[in-house]
Amino acid sequence: MKNLSVTTFIHILFSIAISILITTFLLFLSWDRDRQKIDEFKHYQLLSIMFLSRLVSLPNESELKTLYKELKVIPVEKSEVKRLKEVIKKQGETIFSGGTALGQVKVYALLGVRYIYVQELTYNLMLKDNRKKSYFFEIAISTGIFLILVLLLLYIAILRKLYPLKTLHTQIDSFAKGNVNQHISYRYDDEIGKIAQNFDRAICHINELTNSKNLFMRNIMHELKTPITKGRIIAEMVKERDHKKVLINAFERMNELITELAQIERVTTGSFEPNSQEISLDALIRRTRELLLGRRDQVTIEVQDQMLFTDVKLFTLVLKNLMDNGIKYSRDHHVLLKSRGGVLEICSAGERLEHPLSFYLEPFSQEEKRSQGFGLGLYIVDTILKKLHYTLGYRYEKGQNIFTISLHDR
């Protein structure tokens, strides 16, 4: 029940309520029909006893009229009795038959009218039941239908009142999927409208902060590029080899940071979508080795070729970062790239990671002993793989750090 949506819960609630009401109504009608049959039987049984007992005393015309009035019947014209008997014989239905030693009484139903035939030694009477029709059954049916209609109207009214929630959910889901220009619409000033209004304000505020952050990032990266380039050129002019090496390393590290920040800014943009295409794993690895420049010999490839549907540039960047890390931090500055089924493994000899993998997937996280990098490599790798619907894993086995990419997670 906890995971049911509000709409589904209302569907179930009203379905149960309407089902209970209809069932109760049908049971009531069945009970009322049986009650009417019992009451009718008792009435005609009493009528037959009274008629037969009164007729024994040979009542005159005036006494018969009084009896008819008491029992709420009217006599059928003698000229109509014979014809009526023929019609009853063909179309009528006997609903009561009773009597005593004094005579017999039968009640017939014909076209919704009750006819009472009294047969006694002296009298043969055809009477018509003149009781007023009871509308209790019709009233019960009308009441039941009215209650069902009221429930249905309440059900529709509640669904219409909650319908904006569906629209709100669709719009919020669109924003969550990267449509940063999504506008949350609201028509009424009720609770749902106030939620939509506040959410729309939050989206506007988030967009303002994002735009401000992006503008800041782009400006600072642009402004830093020029002094770093100048500093790199000046560093080449330094004659002292040790000082020159320190300066060059410092400028290269700053340039690497700017590049990583640019990659983060691009990949983490909400509206970013990978440009996927079909390519072989072998071709991806060849492109990655070209980016390693003078370190190609430090990578051993043992991969079974297979076709992938992915963003070539991003996946190449992932492999390059993982290989770079392996070369930098392994004991022998060597990396083994191999595949096992649908899993790609990047292996390098070294000490086990001190913290769980999740620690290194946070931006700017790195162990104090490292002297290179800015702690953004694995964060970028993990972010890209999530965009490509792959999973980054890690295990330590036989003195090797093994990073894995599950290629079947798409």
C-alpha positions as CSV (number, residue, x, y, z in Angstrom):
1,M,0.0,0.0,0.0
2,K,2.9,2.4,0.7
3,N,4.1,2.3,-2.9
4,L,0.6,2.8,-4.4
5,S,0.1,6.1,-6.2
6,V,-2.6,8.4,-4.9
7,T,-4.7,7.9,-8.1
8,T,-4.4,4.1,-7.9
9,F,-5.4,4.2,-4.2
10,I,-8.5,6.3,-5.1
11,H,-9.4,3.9,-7.9
12,I,-9.2,1.0,-5.5
13,L,-11.1,2.8,-2.7
14,F,-14.0,3.9,-4.9
15,S,-14.1,0.5,-6.7
16,I,-14.5,-1.2,-3.3
17,A,-17.1,1.4,-2.1
18,I,-19.2,1.1,-5.3
19,S,-18.9,-2.7,-5.2
20,I,-20.1,-2.9,-1.6
21,L,-23.0,-0.5,-2.4
22,I,-24.1,-2.5,-5.4
23,T,-23.8,-5.8,-3.5
24,T,-25.8,-4.4,-0.6
25,F,-28.4,-3.0,-3.0
26,L,-28.8,-6.3,-4.8
27,L,-29.1,-8.2,-1.5
28,F,-31.7,-5.8,-0.3
29,L,-33.7,-6.2,-3.5
30,S,-33.6,-10.0,-3.2
31,W,-34.7,-9.7,0.4
32,D,-37.5,-7.3,-0.5
33,R,-38.7,-9.5,-3.3
34,D,-38.9,-12.5,-0.9
35,R,-40.7,-10.4,1.7
36,Q,-43.3,-9.2,-0.8
37,K,-44.0,-12.8,-1.9
38,I,-44.5,-13.8,1.8
39,D,-46.7,-10.8,2.5
40,E,-48.7,-11.5,-0.7
41,F,-49.2,-15.2,0.3
42,K,-50.3,-14.3,3.8
43,H,-52.7,-11.7,2.4
44,Y,-54.4,-14.1,-0.1
45,Q,-54.5,-16.8,2.5
46,L,-56.3,-14.5,4.9
47,L,-58.6,-13.3,2.1
48,S,-59.6,-16.9,1.1
49,I,-60.4,-17.8,4.8
50,M,-62.5,-14.7,5.2
51,F,-64.3,-15.0,1.9
52,L,-65.2,-18.6,2.4
53,S,-66.3,-18.2,6.0
54,R,-68.5,-15.2,5.1
55,L,-70.1,-16.8,2.0
56,V,-71.4,-19.7,4.1
57,S,-73.9,-17.3,5.7
58,L,-75.3,-16.4,2.3
59,P,-74.7,-12.6,2.5
60,N,-77.0,-10.2,0.6
61,E,-75.8,-7.7,-2.0
62,S,-75.2,-5.0,0.6
63,E,-73.1,-7.3,2.8
64,L,-71.1,-8.5,-0.2
65,K,-70.3,-4.8,-1.1
66,T,-69.1,-4.3,2.5
67,L,-67.0,-7.4,2.2
68,Y,-65.5,-6.3,-1.1
69,K,-64.6,-3.0,0.5
70,E,-63.0,-4.5,3.5
71,L,-60.8,-6.9,1.4
72,K,-60.1,-4.2,-1.2
73,V,-61.4,-6.1,-4.2
74,I,-64.0,-5.3,-6.9
75,P,-66.2,-7.9,-8.7
76,V,-65.7,-8.5,-12.4
77,E,-68.8,-8.0,-14.6
78,K,-70.6,-11.3,-15.2
79,S,-70.4,-10.6,-18.9
80,E,-66.6,-10.4,-18.8
81,V,-66.0,-13.5,-16.5
82,K,-66.2,-16.1,-19.3
83,R,-63.8,-14.2,-21.6
84,L,-61.5,-13.4,-18.8
85,K,-61.3,-17.1,-17.8
86,E,-60.2,-18.0,-21.3
87,V,-57.5,-15.3,-21.3
88,I,-56.3,-16.4,-17.9
89,K,-56.2,-20.0,-19.1
90,K,-53.9,-19.0,-22.0
91,Q,-51.8,-16.2,-20.5
92,G,-52.3,-16.1,-16.8
93,E,-50.2,-17.4,-14.0
94,T,-51.5,-19.0,-10.8
95,I,-49.7,-17.4,-7.9
96,F,-51.9,-18.7,-5.0
97,S,-54.2,-21.6,-4.5
98,G,-55.9,-22.4,-1.2
99,G,-59.1,-23.0,0.6
100,T,-61.0,-25.0,3.1
101,A,-63.7,-27.6,3.2
102,L,-66.1,-24.8,2.4
103,G,-64.6,-24.0,-1.0
104,Q,-61.5,-23.0,-3.1
105,V,-59.8,-19.7,-3.8
106,K,-57.2,-19.2,-6.6
107,V,-55.3,-16.0,-7.5
108,Y,-54.1,-15.4,-11.0
109,A,-51.6,-12.8,-12.3
110,L,-52.4,-11.4,-15.8
111,L,-50.6,-8.4,-17.2
112,G,-49.7,-7.1,-13.8
113,V,-53.2,-7.4,-12.4
114,R,-54.3,-9.9,-9.7
115,Y,-57.6,-11.7,-10.3
116,I,-59.2,-13.7,-7.4
117,Y,-61.5,-16.6,-8.3
118,V,-63.7,-17.8,-5.4
119,Q,-65.5,-21.1,-5.9
120,E,-68.1,-22.2,-3.3
121,L,-71.2,-24.2,-3.4
122,T,-73.4,-21.2,-3.7
123,Y,-71.0,-18.6,-5.2
124,N,-68.6,-18.5,-8.1
125,L,-67.0,-15.0,-8.0
126,M,-64.3,-13.4,-10.2
127,L,-62.8,-10.5,-8.3
128,K,-60.1,-8.0,-9.1
129,D,-57.5,-7.0,-6.5
130,N,-58.0,-3.3,-5.9
131,R,-55.2,-2.6,-3.5
132,K,-53.1,0.4,-4.2
133,K,-49.8,-0.4,-5.9
134,S,-46.8,-0.1,-3.6
135,Y,-43.9,1.9,-4.9
136,F,-41.5,0.8,-2.3
137,F,-39.5,-1.3,-4.8
138,E,-39.2,1.6,-7.3
139,I,-38.2,3.9,-4.5
140,A,-35.5,1.5,-3.3
141,I,-34.2,1.2,-6.9
142,S,-34.2,4.9,-7.4
143,T,-32.4,5.4,-4.0
144,G,-29.7,2.8,-4.9
145,I,-29.1,4.3,-8.3
146,F,-28.9,7.8,-6.8
147,L,-26.3,6.7,-4.2
148,I,-24.2,5.0,-6.9
149,L,-24.4,8.1,-9.1
150,V,-23.3,10.3,-6.2
151,L,-20.3,8.0,-5.5
152,L,-19.4,8.1,-9.2
153,L,-19.7,11.9,-9.3
154,L,-17.5,12.2,-6.2
155,Y,-15.0,9.8,-7.8
156,I,-14.8,11.9,-11.0
157,A,-14.6,15.1,-9.0
158,I,-11.7,13.9,-6.9
159,L,-9.9,12.6,-10.0
160,R,-10.4,15.9,-11.7
161,K,-9.1,17.7,-8.6
162,L,-6.0,15.5,-8.6
163,Y,-5.4,15.6,-12.4
164,P,-3.0,18.6,-12.1
165,L,-0.7,16.3,-10.0
166,K,-0.2,14.2,-13.1
167,T,0.7,17.2,-15.2
168,L,3.0,18.4,-12.4
169,H,4.7,15.0,-12.2
170,T,5.3,15.0,-16.0
171,Q,6.8,18.5,-15.9
172,I,9.0,17.8,-12.9
173,D,10.1,14.5,-14.6
174,S,11.0,16.5,-17.7
175,F,13.1,18.9,-15.7
176,A,14.8,16.0,-13.9
177,K,15.7,14.5,-17.3
178,G,17.6,17.6,-18.3
179,N,14.9,20.0,-19.8
180,V,16.2,23.0,-17.8
181,N,13.8,25.3,-19.7
182,Q,10.7,23.4,-18.4
183,H,8.1,25.7,-17.0
184,I,5.8,24.4,-14.3
185,S,2.3,25.5,-15.1
186,Y,-0.4,26.1,-12.5
187,R,-4.0,27.3,-12.9
188,Y,-5.6,27.3,-9.5
189,D,-4.5,28.7,-6.1
190,D,-5.2,25.5,-4.2
191,E,-2.5,23.3,-2.5
192,I,-1.4,21.7,-5.7
193,G,-1.2,25.1,-7.4
194,K,0.9,26.5,-4.6
195,I,3.3,23.4,-4.8
196,A,3.6,24.0,-8.6
197,Q,4.2,27.7,-8.1
198,N,7.0,27.1,-5.5
199,F,8.5,24.4,-7.7
200,D,8.5,26.8,-10.7
201,R,10.3,29.4,-8.6
202,A,12.8,26.7,-7.5
203,I,13.5,25.8,-11.1
204,C,14.0,29.4,-12.0
205,H,16.4,29.8,-9.1
206,I,18.3,26.6,-10.0
207,N,18.6,27.8,-13.6
208,E,19.9,31.2,-12.5
209,L,22.5,29.5,-10.2
210,T,23.5,27.1,-13.0
211,N,23.9,29.9,-15.6
212,S,25.9,31.9,-13.1
213,K,28.1,28.8,-12.3
214,N,28.6,28.1,-16.0
215,L,29.5,31.7,-16.8
216,F,32.0,31.8,-13.9
217,M,33.6,28.5,-15.0
218,R,34.0,29.6,-18.6
219,N,35.3,33.0,-17.7
220,I,37.8,31.7,-15.1
221,M,39.0,29.0,-17.5
222,H,39.4,31.5,-20.3
223,E,41.2,34.0,-18.1
224,L,43.6,31.3,-16.7
225,K,44.6,29.9,-20.1
226,T,46.5,33.0,-21.1
227,P,48.8,33.4,-18.0
228,I,49.4,29.7,-17.9
229,T,50.5,29.7,-21.6
230,K,52.8,32.7,-20.9
231,G,54.2,31.0,-17.8
232,R,54.9,27.8,-19.7
233,I,56.8,29.7,-22.4
234,I,58.8,31.6,-19.8
235,A,59.5,28.4,-17.9
236,E,61.2,27.0,-21.0
237,M,63.6,29.9,-20.9
238,V,64.8,29.1,-17.4
239,K,68.3,27.6,-17.6
240,E,68.4,26.0,-14.1
241,R,67.2,22.5,-14.9
242,D,65.6,21.7,-11.6
243,H,63.8,25.0,-11.4
244,K,62.7,24.6,-15.0
245,K,61.2,21.1,-14.3
246,V,59.3,22.3,-11.2
247,L,57.8,25.3,-13.1
248,I,56.9,23.2,-16.1
249,N,55.2,20.6,-13.9
250,A,53.3,23.3,-12.0
251,F,52.0,24.9,-15.2
252,E,51.2,21.5,-16.7
253,R,49.2,20.6,-13.6
254,M,47.3,23.9,-13.8
255,N,46.6,23.3,-17.5
256,E,45.4,19.8,-16.7
257,L,43.1,21.1,-14.0
258,I,41.5,23.6,-16.4
259,T,41.0,20.8,-18.9
260,E,39.4,18.5,-16.3
261,L,37.1,21.3,-15.2
262,A,36.0,21.9,-18.8
263,Q,35.2,18.3,-19.1
264,I,33.2,18.3,-15.9
265,E,31.3,21.4,-16.9
266,R,30.4,19.8,-20.3
267,V,29.5,16.3,-19.0
268,T,27.5,17.4,-15.9
269,T,25.3,19.8,-17.8
270,G,21.7,18.6,-17.3
271,S,20.8,18.8,-21.0
272,F,23.9,17.0,-22.1
273,E,23.2,13.9,-24.3
274,P,25.9,11.5,-25.6
275,N,26.4,11.3,-29.3
276,S,26.3,7.5,-29.6
277,Q,27.4,5.5,-32.7
278,E,28.4,1.9,-33.4
279,I,32.1,1.2,-33.2
280,S,34.3,-1.8,-32.4
281,L,36.1,-2.0,-29.1
282,D,39.4,-2.5,-30.9
283,A,38.9,0.8,-32.8
284,L,38.2,2.6,-29.5
285,I,41.4,1.2,-27.9
286,R,43.5,2.3,-30.9
287,R,42.2,5.8,-30.6
288,T,42.9,5.8,-26.9
289,R,46.5,4.7,-27.4
290,E,47.0,7.5,-29.8
291,L,46.2,10.0,-27.0
292,L,48.8,8.4,-24.8
293,L,51.6,9.8,-27.1
294,G,55.0,8.6,-25.8
295,R,53.5,6.1,-23.3
296,R,52.0,3.6,-25.8
297,D,54.6,1.0,-24.9
298,Q,53.5,1.1,-21.3
299,V,50.1,-0.4,-22.2
300,T,49.5,-4.1,-23.0
301,I,46.3,-5.0,-24.8
302,E,44.6,-8.4,-24.4
303,V,41.1,-7.7,-25.6
304,Q,38.5,-9.7,-27.5
305,D,37.0,-7.4,-30.1
306,Q,33.2,-6.6,-29.9
307,M,30.8,-4.0,-31.2
308,L,29.7,-1.2,-28.9
309,F,27.1,1.5,-29.3
310,T,28.5,4.4,-27.4
311,D,29.9,8.0,-27.6
312,V,33.3,7.5,-29.1
313,K,34.9,10.7,-27.7
314,L,33.6,10.2,-24.1
315,F,34.5,6.4,-24.0
316,T,37.9,7.2,-25.3
317,L,38.4,9.8,-22.6
318,V,37.3,7.2,-19.9
319,L,39.9,4.7,-21.1
320,K,42.6,7.4,-21.3
321,N,42.0,8.6,-17.8
322,L,42.0,5.0,-16.4
323,M,45.2,4.2,-18.3
324,D,46.8,7.4,-17.2
325,N,46.1,6.6,-13.6
326,G,47.4,3.1,-14.0
327,I,50.6,4.3,-15.5
328,K,51.1,7.1,-13.0
329,Y,50.5,5.2,-9.8
330,S,51.6,1.6,-10.6
331,R,54.9,0.2,-9.4
332,D,56.2,-0.6,-12.9
333,H,54.4,2.3,-14.7
334,H,52.6,-0.3,-16.8
335,V,49.0,-1.1,-17.5
336,L,47.2,-4.2,-18.8
337,L,44.0,-3.8,-20.6
338,K,42.0,-7.0,-21.1
339,S,38.4,-8.1,-21.5
340,R,36.5,-10.9,-19.8
341,G,33.1,-11.6,-21.3
342,G,31.2,-8.3,-21.2
343,V,33.6,-6.7,-18.7
344,L,36.6,-4.5,-19.6
345,E,39.5,-4.6,-17.0
346,I,42.3,-2.0,-16.5
347,C,45.0,-3.7,-14.4
348,S,48.1,-2.2,-12.8
349,A,50.4,-3.4,-10.1
350,G,50.3,-1.4,-6.8
351,E,49.0,-1.1,-3.3
352,R,45.3,-1.6,-2.5
353,L,43.3,1.6,-2.5
354,E,43.1,2.9,1.1
355,H,39.4,3.9,0.9
356,P,36.3,2.4,-0.9
357,L,35.9,3.2,-4.5
358,S,33.1,5.7,-3.7
359,F,35.6,7.9,-1.9
360,Y,37.6,8.4,-5.1
361,L,34.5,9.1,-7.2
362,E,33.9,12.4,-5.3
363,P,35.5,15.5,-7.0
364,F,38.8,16.7,-5.6
365,S,39.3,13.6,-3.5
366,Q,42.8,12.1,-3.4
367,E,45.2,10.5,-1.0
368,E,47.7,12.8,0.6
369,K,50.6,10.8,-0.7
370,R,49.8,11.6,-4.3
371,S,51.8,14.4,-5.9
372,Q,50.1,14.5,-9.3
373,G,46.6,15.0,-10.4
374,F,43.7,17.0,-8.9
375,G,41.4,14.2,-7.8
376,L,39.1,14.7,-10.7
377,G,40.0,11.8,-12.9
378,L,37.8,9.0,-11.4
379,Y,35.0,11.5,-10.9
380,I,35.0,12.4,-14.6
381,V,35.2,8.6,-15.5
382,D,32.3,7.7,-13.3
383,T,30.2,10.7,-14.5
384,I,30.8,9.8,-18.1
385,L,30.1,6.1,-17.6
386,K,26.8,6.9,-15.9
387,K,25.9,9.1,-18.9
388,L,26.7,6.1,-21.2
389,H,24.8,3.7,-18.9
390,Y,27.9,1.7,-17.9
391,T,29.1,0.9,-14.4
392,L,32.6,1.4,-13.0
393,G,33.9,-1.2,-10.5
394,Y,37.0,-2.0,-8.6
395,R,38.7,-4.9,-6.9
396,Y,42.2,-5.8,-5.7
397,E,43.6,-9.1,-6.7
398,K,47.0,-10.7,-6.6
399,G,48.8,-7.4,-6.0
400,Q,46.9,-5.6,-8.8
401,N,44.4,-2.7,-8.7
402,I,41.7,-3.7,-11.2
403,F,39.2,-1.2,-12.5
404,T,36.3,-2.7,-14.4
405,I,33.7,-1.4,-16.9
406,S,30.6,-3.5,-17.3
407,L,29.7,-3.2,-21.0
408,H,26.4,-5.1,-20.6
409,D,24.7,-2.6,-18.3
410,R,23.1,-0.6,-21.0
